[in-house]
Amino acid sequence: MKSSMQLLLNCDLGESFGAWRMGVDEQVMPFIDQANIACGFHAGDPMVMKHTLQAAKNHNVAVGAHPSYPDLGGFGRRSMTLPAADLIAILQYQIAALVGMANNLGIQVEYVKPHGALYNDMMVNGLIRSAVMQAIAETDRPLAFMMQANGDYETNRSEAKAFGLKVMFEGFADRCYDDRGALVSRAQMGAVHNREKMLAQVTQLMEHGSVTTENGHLMPLHIDSLCVHGDNLAGVESIADIRRLIDQ
């Protein structure tokens, strides 16, 4: 990458299912470095997974598994209380599905980024986070773990190291942060940035390594990869501009 921060750009993709369409993956893929591909439990089906993997290969985009709670009806945005053993198996099933499909196309899956409610839950619940890490660590290949950047990243890095995992910290171009460093709930007004605020947040991250929270506080963030959500039309429409900001 050209940025002095070596910042990567990622997007959640492959989230269509059957006749239902989500996102405009074809428009996004040429501008990103990493594709987080749905594994069938919140979105995605075999044909969508295969098509998305092939598109990533065509554009030389790194691939990550994007597993979730088993919540197809709620798009993976509803929290679930599951025994750790169940959650580990559910995650490994999804990872294995994407890895198997990728192998058929000569693609290597490089990392895992949980989706939606699971992603949010693991950031506030250490037991869930440990189960996620264990699921990744027990796979038959080395996979990095992508999680949200926050003020306690050294602790998170140490947790991942205990499982033998490399961790990649993720920031968000299109989401508002609260004063704790968590993402503001999508149920609240202003949780998803418009184009102007999105580009301002990317510029601030690139130039100062921080974001401005919903209450106006500056929060430093150590990030390796910047996410634009594939279901955010404003983000998708701004992806070329975000790419230019990162590459400056």
C-alpha positions in Angstrom: 0.0 0.0 0.0 1.1 3.6 -0.7 -0.1 5.0 2.6 2.5 5.5 5.3 0.1 3.7 7.7 0.1 0.7 5.4 -3.7 0.8 5.7 -5.8 -1.8 3.9 -9.4 -1.3 2.7 -11.9 -4.1 3.3 -15.6 -4.7 2.6 -18.3 -7.2 3.6 -19.3 -8.9 0.4 -21.2 -12.0 -0.9 -24.2 -11.1 1.2 -26.9 -11.9 -1.4 -29.0 -15.0 -1.0 -31.1 -16.8 -3.6 -33.3 -14.2 -5.4 -32.5 -11.6 -2.7 -29.8 -9.1 -3.5 -27.6 -7.2 -1.1 -24.9 -4.8 -2.1 -23.2 -4.1 -5.4 -20.1 -6.3 -5.1 -19.0 -5.8 -8.7 -18.6 -2.0 -8.1 -16.7 -2.5 -4.9 -14.2 -5.2 -5.7 -11.8 -3.2 -8.0 -11.1 -0.7 -5.1 -10.5 -3.0 -2.1 -7.7 -5.0 -0.7 -9.7 -7.5 1.4 -13.1 -9.1 0.8 -15.0 -10.5 3.9 -17.2 -13.1 2.3 -20.4 -14.3 4.0 -20.5 -18.0 4.7 -24.2 -18.8 4.5 -25.4 -18.3 8.1 -26.4 -14.7 7.8 -26.2 -14.4 4.0 -24.7 -16.0 1.0 -25.3 -19.3 -0.7 -23.1 -21.7 -2.7 -23.5 -19.8 -6.0 -23.0 -16.4 -4.4 -19.9 -17.6 -2.5 -18.4 -19.1 -5.6 -19.1 -16.0 -7.7 -17.7 -13.7 -5.0 -14.5 -15.8 -4.6 -13.9 -15.7 -8.3 -14.4 -12.0 -8.4 -11.8 -11.6 -5.6 -9.4 -13.8 -7.5 -9.9 -11.8 -10.7 -9.1 -8.5 -8.9 -6.3 -9.9 -6.8 -8.2 -9.2 -3.5 -7.4 -11.1 -0.3 -10.2 -13.3 1.0 -11.5 -13.6 4.6 -14.3 -15.7 6.0 -17.2 -13.6 7.4 -19.1 -16.0 9.7 -22.1 -15.2 12.0 -24.6 -16.5 14.4 -27.1 -18.8 12.6 -29.5 -16.0 11.8 -30.4 -15.9 8.1 -33.8 -14.3 8.9 -32.2 -11.5 10.9 -29.1 -10.9 8.7 -26.9 -11.9 11.7 -27.8 -8.8 13.6 -29.6 -10.5 16.5 -27.6 -11.7 19.5 -27.8 -15.3 20.5 -26.9 -17.1 23.7 -25.0 -20.3 22.7 -22.7 -22.7 24.6 -19.1 -22.1 23.7 -18.8 -25.6 22.1 -21.8 -24.9 19.9 -20.5 -21.5 18.8 -17.0 -22.9 18.0 -18.5 -25.6 15.9 -20.9 -23.2 14.1 -17.9 -20.9 13.2 -15.7 -23.8 12.1 -18.5 -25.1 9.8 -18.8 -21.8 8.1 -15.0 -21.3 7.8 -14.6 -24.7 6.4 -17.3 -24.1 3.8 -15.6 -21.0 2.5 -12.1 -22.6 2.7 -13.4 -25.6 0.7 -15.0 -23.4 -2.0 -11.8 -21.3 -2.2 -9.6 -24.3 -2.5 -11.5 -25.4 -5.6 -10.7 -22.1 -7.2 -7.0 -22.0 -6.1 -7.6 -19.3 -3.5 -6.2 -19.1 0.0 -8.5 -17.8 2.8 -6.3 -15.6 4.9 -8.3 -14.4 7.9 -11.6 -14.5 9.7 -13.8 -11.5 10.6 -17.1 -12.3 12.5 -20.2 -10.5 11.3 -22.9 -8.4 12.9 -24.1 -9.2 16.4 -21.4 -11.8 16.9 -18.8 -9.2 16.1 -20.3 -6.7 18.6 -20.9 -9.3 21.2 -17.3 -10.6 21.1 -16.0 -7.1 21.6 -17.8 -6.7 25.0 -17.8 -10.3 26.2 -14.4 -12.0 26.8 -15.9 -15.5 26.9 -17.4 -15.1 23.4 -14.2 -13.6 22.1 -12.2 -16.5 23.5 -14.6 -19.0 21.8 -14.2 -17.2 18.5 -10.4 -17.2 18.9 -10.4 -20.9 19.7 -12.6 -21.7 16.7 -10.1 -20.0 14.4 -7.0 -21.4 16.2 -8.4 -25.0 15.8 -8.7 -24.7 12.0 -6.3 -26.7 9.9 -4.5 -23.7 8.5 -3.1 -20.4 9.9 -5.8 -17.8 9.7 -5.5 -14.2 11.1 -8.3 -12.8 13.3 -9.9 -9.4 12.3 -11.5 -7.5 15.2 -12.5 -4.0 16.0 -9.7 -1.5 17.0 -10.3 0.0 20.4 -8.3 1.6 23.3 -7.4 -1.8 24.7 -5.7 -3.2 21.6 -2.6 -4.4 23.4 -4.7 -6.6 25.7 -6.6 -8.0 22.6 -3.3 -8.7 20.9 -2.1 -10.6 23.9 -5.3 -12.6 24.0 -4.9 -13.5 20.3 -1.2 -14.4 20.8 -2.2 -16.9 23.6 -4.2 -18.7 20.9 -1.4 -18.5 18.4 -3.3 -16.0 16.3 -2.2 -12.9 14.4 -4.7 -10.1 14.9 -5.7 -7.4 12.5 -7.4 -4.3 13.9 -10.2 -2.8 12.0 -11.6 0.7 11.8 -14.8 1.8 10.1 -15.2 4.5 7.5 -18.9 4.6 7.6 -19.9 4.1 11.2 -20.1 6.5 14.2 -18.2 5.6 17.4 -19.4 6.1 21.0 -17.1 7.4 23.7 -16.1 3.8 24.7 -14.8 3.1 21.2 -17.8 0.9 20.3 -19.9 1.4 17.2 -23.1 3.3 17.8 -26.1 1.0 17.4 -27.7 1.1 14.0 -31.0 1.7 15.8 -29.8 5.2 16.6 -30.0 8.2 14.3 -26.6 9.1 12.9 -25.0 5.6 13.5 -24.2 5.3 9.8 -22.3 8.2 8.3 -23.3 10.0 5.2 -20.7 10.7 2.4 -19.4 13.9 3.9 -18.9 12.5 7.4 -17.4 9.3 6.0 -14.7 11.0 4.0 -14.0 13.3 6.9 -13.5 10.3 9.2 -11.2 8.5 6.8 -9.1 11.7 6.4 -8.9 12.0 10.2 -7.8 8.4 10.6 -5.2 8.8 7.9 -3.8 12.1 9.2 -4.2 11.8 12.9 -4.9 8.1 13.7 -8.1 9.0 15.5 -11.9 9.4 15.2 -14.3 11.9 16.7 -16.9 10.2 18.8 -20.7 10.9 18.9 -20.1 13.4 21.7 -17.2 15.1 20.1 -14.3 13.4 21.9 -11.1 12.4 20.1 -10.3 8.7 20.3 -6.9 7.4 19.1 -7.2 4.1 17.1 -4.5 1.7 16.0 -5.9 0.2 12.8 -4.6 -2.1 10.1 -7.6 -2.3 7.8 -10.5 0.1 7.1 -14.0 -1.2 6.5 -16.7 0.1 4.3 -19.9 -1.9 4.6 -21.2 -3.4 1.4 -24.9 -2.7 2.4 -24.2 1.0 2.8 -25.0 2.7 -0.5 -23.2 5.9 0.5 -20.1 4.0 1.3 -20.2 2.0 -1.9 -20.7 5.2 -3.9 -17.7 6.7 -2.2 -15.4 3.8 -2.4 -13.2 5.2 -5.2 -12.8 8.4 -3.1 -11.9 6.5 0.0 -9.3 4.5 -2.1 -7.7 7.7 -3.2 -7.5 9.0 0.3 -5.8 5.9 1.5 -3.4 5.9 -1.5 -2.3 9.6 -1.1 
